[in-house]
Amino acid sequence: MQTTPLLISQMLDFGTTIHADQEVVTCTEDGTRRMSYADVGRRSAQLAHALRGLGIEGDKRVATFMWNNAEHLIAYFAVPSMGAVLHALNIRLFPQQLIYITAHAGNEVVIVDNSLAAPFSQLLPHLKTLRQVIVNGPIDDQTREALAAPEHIEAVHDFYELIDGQPDTFDWPTDLDENSASSMCYTSGTTGNPKGVAYSHRSNYLHAMAVSMTLGVGQGDRLLTVVPLFHANAWGFPYLCFLAGASIIMPDRFLQAAPLTRLITSEKVTSGGGVPTIWNDLLRYLDEHRPDTSSVKRLMVGGSACPPSLMKEFHERHDIEIIHGWGMTETSPVGTLAIPPAEAEVGSDDYWRYRTAQGRLLPGFQARLIGPEGDEMPWDGEAVGELEVRGPWITASYYANGTEPQSELDEMAAKFDDGWLRTGDVGALTRDGFLILTDRSKDVIKSGGEWISSVDLENVIMGHPAVLEASVIGVPDEKWGERPLATVVVADGASVTAEELHEFLDGKVAKWQVPERWSFIDEVPKTSVGKFDKKVLRARYAEGNLDIEQLS
Ligand code: ADP
C-alpha cells in the first residue's frame, strides 16, 4: 500500500474543496459572522505566508491567546499545515503558569483576540520568548502601545492587515513526517508545573477520524464547539468538522446559556461539545424559556463526570442526548464515547447503564486496569483498578526542552508503565469495553480501609431537585482515617437542609458512605477549564473557611 503521510494540510485541503460551502459561524455581540470553509482555506494560506514573513520556519511555535472564533480556526490549520507548531494557550491559567509554559514551549509569535489584548499586555513583559504580536480585531492606541512596549517585542500587527494581500494559496509541504509535531497543549497542572503534550499530524488525523465515526458526525451537521480550542485540543472538533463536512459554530466569548441558546436556535445546531457545567447552565435556561431546540440530536460532554440526572433531564424534557466521553490532554483527548448499542432499548435500564458509563473505548484505543497489587484486573464491570492506556493518539512522553531538573524528568517518566500511560483514573471495564470510572486516584475517599467514590456521591446528591451543584472531598477523620464532606450549592429559589439530603441518600448509596459532614456554599470553585476544583475546596477546609454542619 502507499504510505502518503497523514497531514493536517490534507484535512484542510479536503474540507476547503469537498466541503467548500460548509461554514464557520462566530458569535458576536449582536449576531453572528460567517466564513465558508473555502475562505478558511484561503485565509489559512495567507496567514501561513505572513508567518513565514515573520520568520516562522521549521517547527517553530506559534501561540494563540483566543476564544473560539474563525481566526482561531484559521490558526489551527495554517500553523501545522506549514510545518510549524500551534500552541493554544489556556487564557484562564494563572499568570505564573502562562509565563512558565510560554517559555517552556519557546513560543515566538502570538495571535491575541482584541477582547483579551489588554490583560495580555500585562503579561507580555514576562513572556520573553515572544517577538511578534498579531491582534485579531481593532484595539485602542493605549493597548497597542502597551503591547509594543516590551523590549523583546519587534512589532504588533493587525490580523487582517497582516494577511490581506498575501497569496491565497500555499504550497503546503508534503514531505513532512506525519509523526512530527503539529500542535501542543499543556495539562492544567494540578500538581507542579503544567506538563506539555505534543500532538503529531498523524495522531490528530486518526483521532479526528475515530471521534467523528463514533460520535456519528456527518456532512451538514452543525457543531456548537463550546469546548475551548485551548482545552485538550478542542476534542478534535476543528479537524473532524473538516473531515466530516460539518459546519462549526463558535461562541467566541459569549459562553452564557442565553447566547448559546440563540446560537442553537438560529444556527440549527445538531451537535456540540462542552464540560458538564456548561450543559447544566443550558438545561436550566431551556427549562425556563422553552425555545425550539429540535435540531439538536446529541451534545457531547466530557472533562469530568457528567451527573446522570443531567443526562436524563435533557433526554426527558428536551429530547437531547448528552453523550458522555472520557479523555485527557495526554490522549488527544478522546478515549471513550458512551454511544449505547442499538439493541439497548431507549430508556431501559440497560440503555442508561451504557449512557451513564464513561463510554466504549474508541477503535484503536487500548486499555488495561492495574489493581492495587500491580496485577491486571479482569474486564467484568466490577473489578476496579487504575486505567492504563496505549494507542496512536496517546502521548508517549511529556515534552521536555532540556531545562527540567532531574526530579521533574523522573516525575514525568513515572506517568508511564512499560509503554502504557498511567491515567490516574480509577474504574472498571465491562466485557464489551465500556469504561466506568469511579474516581480520580487522588480524589477517592479512603474510609476505614474502603474506597468511597466522590463522584458517585456527587451524582446522587445532584439528583436532588433543590441542588444545583455538589462537590465531595475527603477530610481527615479520627476514627475512619478519612470521611466524605459534601459541599452543596442550592438552586435559585429552592431550599434544602443537610438532614433532608442525608435522608435523600438513604437507599441510594451504601449506608456507611453517606456523608455526615455538609457545607452549603455559594458556588463550587472551578478550574481554568470549568471542572470542580477540589484542590481549592480542600484548602478552604484546611484553613477553616467552610461552615460545616455535622450530623451524627
Ligand atoms: P486536568 O488533568 O488538568 O484536569 P485534563 O483536561 O486533561 O486536564 O483532564 C483529564 C482528566 O479529566 C481525566 O484524567 C479524568 O480524571 C477527567 N475526566 C475527563 N472526562 C471525564 C469523564 N467523562 N468522567 C470522569 N472524569 C473525566
Residues whose N, C-alpha, C, O or C-beta is under 5 A from the ligand:
A	BS01	ADP	T187 S188 G189 A232 V301 G302 G303 S304 A305 C306 G325 W326 G327 M328 T329 E330 Q358 T423 D425 L437 R440
